[in-house]
Amino acid sequence: MTTILDPTDERKPVVRQITPRAGALTGTVGLLDIRKPRGNVLLDELERQLTTAVPGITVKRYSKPTFTKPCPDDLRREIAGEVDYVVEALAD
């Protein structure tokens, strides 16, 4: 038998509000590959599914130089200035 321990303090539950949703996905979605192995495969499939489900959106792809360091500030600014939503993907 395996026991899984939850490190959170259940005596003080975290209260979070759900962010209001616009009701429809429009605009530009940025897909950020952080350069973990097979992250691009995940993003390829996500892009395929998004463009099939929501034909009116635009998808832009971005990649970090390496997964071992935070996203460079210039890349963050570029993404923030060009897209309405961002999906950051990692996979192994």
N, C-alpha and C positions, 0 to 999 in steps of 0.2 A: 504494500500500500504506500502511495506517495502522499505526503502532506505538503500543501502549498500554503505559505505564509504571506499574508497581506501586511506590508509594513505601515499602512496608514492607520491612524488612530480612529477606530470606528465609534468611539465614545463621543467624538466631535465631528459629525458628518459635514462635509464640505457642501455649501449651498452655492449653486451656480445658476445663472440665468441663461436661457437659450438665446442666442443672437437672433434678432428678427430676420426673417428670410424675405427676399424680394418677391418670391413666388415664381420667378422664371429666371433661367440662366441666360444672360445676354452679355455681349461685349467680348472681351478678350481674356482667355485663360492662359496663364503661364505655367509651364511644366518645368520644374527645376530638377535636374539630375545632379545628385550630389557626388556622383562618380563611384558609388559602391558597385560591386560586381552585379550585373544583371538589372540594375536600376533602369537602364535604357529600355530593356525588354518590358518591364512593368509600364514605363511611360508610353512606349509604343502602343501597347494594348489599351491603356487608358485613353490616349488620344483617339484611337480608332473607335472606342465605345462612345466617347464624348461627341465626336463629330457625327456619329451615326444617330445618337439620341437627340442631339441638339444641333441641327444642321446650320443654324444661323450664327454660331459662335466662331471666333477666330482662336486658334491655338498657336502659341509661340513657345519655342523650346529654348531652354537655357541650361548651362552646365557650369558647375563649380570647377575650378582647376584641380582640386583634390578633395577627397572626403576627410582628410586628416586635419583640415583647418577650417575655421568659420568662412562663410561666404564673404568675399571681398566687398568693401563698401561701395566701390564703383559699380559692381554687378548688382548689388541690392538697389542702388539708386536707379539703374537702368530698368530693372524689373518693375520697380514701383512706378516709374514713369510711363510704362508701356502696357501694363495689364490691369484688369479689374480684379482678378482672382489669381491665386498661386497655389499650386499643388507641388509639394516637395516630396520626392520619392527616394527611398532607399531600399535596397534589396540585397540579399546574399544568396 
